[in-house]
Every structure is written in structure tokens, then in C-alpha cells.
Amino acid sequence: MNVVYFAWVRERIGLPHEQITTDAATVAELVDELRAREARYEAAFADISALRVAVDQELSDFDASLKDVREVAFFPPMTGG
């Protein structure tokens, strides 16, 4: 699956995106796997309440299923004005 990082998430991890293989069933489980990789992922996902997620380009929740998902994107909340 393709995992995409935006804004400060990308800055902390140091990658705009990456292809990963995962056994995670949900986005939350994917986040746990990523956090366990190394300190830069732990820093990026330290407070998931400060993050939003899109699954196959649809805004989603962290309990969303990853079954047949091709892309997960992480980004900070957007503001308008």
C-alpha cells in the first residue's frame, strides 16, 4: 500500500510517501506499526488527535479497515479562512 505524508508529518518522517507491506487491519494498527519503526515515526505519530487520515482519498477515521486499501494519507487538520 502507498502511505502518503503531508505537512509537518512529512517533515518529521523525512519522506513524502512510501510503499509498505502491512498486516494491520485498521489505520490505528498501521500507525502502531509505523511508530514502532523508529524515532522519527514515533515523533510524527506521537499525538494522533492532531492528525487526520484519508483512506483511498476519502476522509476517514483511525478505526477504518485497511481491507483492499491502496492508499493511506496522514495530514494535520485543515483550516480555512
C-alpha positions in Angstrom: 0.0 0.0 0.0 1.1 3.6 -0.6 1.4 5.7 2.6 1.5 9.4 2.0 2.6 12.1 4.5 1.8 15.8 4.3 3.0 19.0 6.0 4.8 18.5 9.3 4.1 14.7 9.2 6.3 14.6 6.1 8.9 16.9 7.7 9.2 14.7 10.8 9.4 11.4 8.9 11.5 12.8 6.1 9.6 11.2 3.2 6.6 12.4 1.1 5.4 8.8 0.7 6.4 5.2 0.8 5.2 1.7 -0.3 4.8 -0.6 2.7 3.6 -4.1 3.3 1.5 -4.4 6.4 -0.6 -6.9 8.3 -2.5 -4.1 10.0 -6.3 -4.5 9.9 -7.1 -0.8 10.7 -5.5 2.6 10.3 -4.8 2.6 14.1 -2.9 -0.7 13.8 -0.9 0.8 10.9 0.0 3.8 13.0 1.2 1.4 15.8 3.4 -0.4 13.2 4.8 2.8 11.9 5.5 4.2 15.4 7.5 1.0 16.2 9.8 1.5 13.3 12.0 4.3 14.7 12.0 7.6 16.5 11.1 9.8 13.5 7.8 7.9 13.1 7.2 8.0 16.8 7.6 11.7 16.7 5.2 12.1 13.7 2.5 9.9 15.3 3.0 10.9 19.0 -0.4 12.6 19.2 -2.8 11.2 16.6 -5.5 13.6 17.9 -3.5 16.2 16.0 -3.8 14.2 12.7 -6.3 13.4 10.1 -6.3 10.4 7.8 -7.7 9.7 4.3 -8.2 6.2 3.0 -8.1 5.9 -0.8 -8.6 9.7 -0.9 -11.7 9.7 1.4 -11.5 11.4 4.8 -11.7 8.6 7.4 -11.3 7.6 11.0 -8.4 5.7 12.6 -10.6 2.7 13.2 -11.2 2.4 9.4 -10.5 -1.0 7.8 -7.5 -1.4 5.5 -9.0 -4.3 3.6 -8.3 -3.8 -0.1 -7.0 -0.2 0.6 -4.4 1.1 -1.9 -3.5 4.4 -0.2 -3.5 5.9 3.3 -2.6 9.6 3.7 -1.8 11.4 7.0 -2.0 15.2 7.4 -2.7 17.8 10.1 -6.2 19.3 10.3 -7.0 21.9 7.7 -8.2 25.3 8.5 -10.0 27.7 6.2 -10.5 31.4 6.2 
